[in-house]
């Protein structure tokens, strides 16, 4: 019999509210720009109007969609197929977005400034996803500590939350992105990007592309192989422990996202298709990697929650 995870229902509600907030903020920006234009100020940016319209439509759809409810909260073969298709759809959407931004920009510099510049699309998307992933990992640790007598799994996830927080601080240059302080002279001399970061220091920077490829390849191997290992492990566990094990297992349908990240890292490390794929495009790979990890954590958080029989 199919079951419904109640946290999945809550997630659907949270997503709807998120799109409502984005729509309201975009609409408010449009109103402010209209007032500014009427008083002789800056011209109206139609992009905000488009964003307000799209997010409003998505919010209405999310509030009414039974398909989204099944996707997020129901455990049955049909929902599993839907999640698999959603992963491929998400990947296709990212590819189309990158292609549209590249072809729509006047030149490479315009593309870099739009996407990767200060306050750019990718930079703040990474920050948002890392904040959400850090919170999800910490809450999973709390759930495991409440369900299991053995504390190590819960502590491991909380340590993972700390690691994600460190990555978040590196992406923010430890606050420099927000507060715009000057890089300390000693660090400025050895940092390839003249920022307050560790991963851009000379020795790390020289090996960053190759190291990123091998790291993403290792993550891909875990995502592909872990479901097989866990299936063998659950046969030897009690049902309550087996349920926890299944919740901690990476979703078998998530591998395309990690494969795409690893492939992009390979192309950048080997300078393959360098006329099309820029070194800065690695930022897209990082965003997809962070988002993929967050989706897996979100799935685990939902599966660790209470369940009820589906009607």
N, C-alpha and C positions, 0 to 999 in steps of 0.2 A: 504494500500500500504506500502511496506517495505521502510525504509529510511536508508541512510548511514550517519554515524557520521564522519565528516571529521577528527576529532582528532584521531579516530580509524585508519584511513589511515596513519596519521602521526606516530602513535604508531608502526605500522607495519614497517615503514621505520626506526624508532629509534631502534627497536629490531634487524633488519638486520645489521645496523651499529654497534651495540653492539657486535654481534657475529663476525663481520669482525675485530673489534679492538682486541677481545680476541684471534682470530685466528692469527692475525699479531703478537701480543705480545708473544704467545706461539711459533710461528715459529722463532721469534727473539731469544727467550730463547734457542731453539734447536740449532740455529747457534752458539750462544755464547758457549754452552756446547760442540759442535763439535770442535770449536777452542781450548777450554780448554783441551779437551781430546787429541787432536793432539799435544799439547805442553806439554803433560805429566801431566796435571792437573786431576781434578775430572772426573769420568766416566759419560757417557751419560745417562740421565734419559728418558727412552722411553715414560713415561707418558706424557711428554710435547708434544712429536710427535703425540701421540694418540689424545690429546686435540686439537692440531692444526688441525688435519685431521677432527675430529668430528665437531668442530665449523665452519670450512670452508664449510663442507657439509650442516650444518644447515643454514648458512648464504645464501648459494645459494638457498636452498629450501625456506627459508623465503622470499627471494626477488621475487620468481616466484609463490608462493603458493596463489591461489585464495581462498582456504579453510581458510588460516590464515587471509586473508583480510575480509572474511565473519565473521569469529569468532570475530574479533576485532572491526568491524565497522558497521555491518548490524544488524538491528532490525527486525527480523521475526522469526517465529516458528522454522525453520530449523537451524538458527544460534543459537537460544536459546538451542536447543537439543545438538548442537555441543559444546557449552560452558559447559553444564552439563556433557557431556562425558569427556571433557578436564579436569574438576575438578577431576573426578574419576581417570583419567589417571595420573594426577599430583600426586595425593595421592599414587597411586600404584608405581609410579616412586620413590618417597621418601622412601617407605617401602622397595623396592628392593635395593635401594642404601644402606640403613642401614644394611640390611641383608648381602649384599655383603661385606661391610666394616667389619662387625662382623666376618663373616666366613673366610674372607681373611686375617685377622690379626692373628699373631702367638699366642697372648694371650690377656687378658683384658688390661694389661698395654700398649701393643702396639696399641691396638684400641683406648684407651684414649689419648695417645700421638699424634696419627695421626689425630683424629677428634677434640679433645677438647684442645690439647696443645696450647702453645703460638704460634700464627700465624696459628692455625688450621683451618680446612675447615669450621666448624660451626661458630666459633667466627667471622671471617671476613665476612661470608655470612650474619650474623645477622646485622653487622655494615652497610654493603651495602644496605640491605633492609630497615633498619631504616632511613638511609639518604634519600632514594628515597621516603619512606612513609611520612617523615616530609615535604619534598618539595611538594608532592602531596596534603597533607592536607592544607598547606599554600595557594597553588594556588586555591584550591576549595573555601577557604575563600574569596580570591580575586574575584573569579567568582561570588559568592553569593552577595558580597557587590556591584558588578557592576549591577547585575540583580534585586536585591530586594531593596525596600525602607527601609525595616526593616533590621537593621544592626546586630541584635543579632545572626542569624544563621551563618553569615560570621565570626563574632568575635569568635563564639563557635568553628568553625573549626580551626581558627588560634590559639586559646588556646590549642586545641587538638594537633596542630603541635608543640607547645611548650612542651606539655607533652611527645610527641614522642622524641623530642630533649633531654629531661631529661633522658628518658630510654636509648637513644643512649649514652649519657655521662656515665651513670651507666655501660653499657656494655663495654665501653672503660676505666672504672675505672677513669673517669675524666682526661684522658690523660696518665695515668700511663702505659697502655698497649703499647703506642707509645713511650713515652719518658723514661720509665723504672726508674722513680724516686723511692726512698724508701718511704714506707708507714710511715706517721707520727707515732711516738711511741704510743701516746694515742689511735689512731685509730687501730694500729696494735694489741694492747692488747685485743680489744673487737670485732675485725673483724674475722670471722671464716676462711676466706681465706687470711688473712693478706694483704688485698688490700684496695685501697682508694675508697670504695663503701659504700653505705648506706644499701642496701638490704641484705648484708652479716653480718651486725652487730648482735650480739648474739640474742636479742629478736626477730628480724625479721627472722633471719636464723632458729631459732627453730620452727617457724610457717610457713616457706616459702612453704613447700610442700603442706600442707593442704590449705593454703591461695591461692596458685596457682590453685589448683583444683577448689575451689569455684569461683575464678575469671573467670576461663575459662568456668565454667558451666554457670555463669551469661552472658558471651558473647555469648555462644551458644543459650541461651534462647532468647536473643535479636535478633540474626540472624534468628531464627526460627519463632518468633512471630511478629517481626516488619513488614514483608510484609503484614500480615493480617491486622494489625492496619493501615498501610499506604493505603491499598486499600479502606478501609472504609473512610479514611480521604480525599482521592482524589475525592470522589463522591461529596463532599461539596465545592470543590475549582474550581476556574476558570481554563481554560485549561493551560495558562502559568504557574500558580502556581502548577497545577497538574503535569506538566512536571518536575518542580523542585523537587517536592515531590517524584516522581518516581526515579529521579536521586539519591536522598539521601537515598532511601530504600535499605537495603542489598539485594543482589541477592538471590533469593530463592534456587538456585542450589549450593550455597556455603557452605551449612550446613555440608557436609561430612568432610571438612577440619577442621572445628571447633569441630565437634564431635570427630575426631581422636585426636586432641590436648587435649580435656577434658578427653578422655579415658586414654591417656598416663599419664596425671596428676593424675588421680585416681589410676592407677596401682603403680605409684611412691609413692604417699601419703600413700597407704595402704600396700606397700611392696609386692604387688601381682606379681607373676612371677619374683621374685628378682634374680633368677638364670640367667634369660635372659635379663631382663630390668634393667639396671643400673641406679643409681640415677642421674648420669651425662647425661643420655639420655634425661632428661628434657630439655637440650639445643636444642635437635631436635624439641621438642614441641614448644619451644619459637621461633625457626626459622620458623616453619610452621605457628604459630600464627601471627608473624610479616608479613610474606609473604601474608597470607590470608587477613589481614587488608590492606596491600598495594594494593592487587588486587581489593578489594572493593573500595578503594579510587581512584584507576586508572579508574575503571568503572564509578564512579561518575563524575570524571573529563571529561571523554569522553562524557557522556550523557549531561553534561552542555554545551558542545560545539555546534557549528553550525551544522545543518543537511541539507541534500538534498535528493530528491527523488531517489530511486534506479532505475537504468535502467531496 
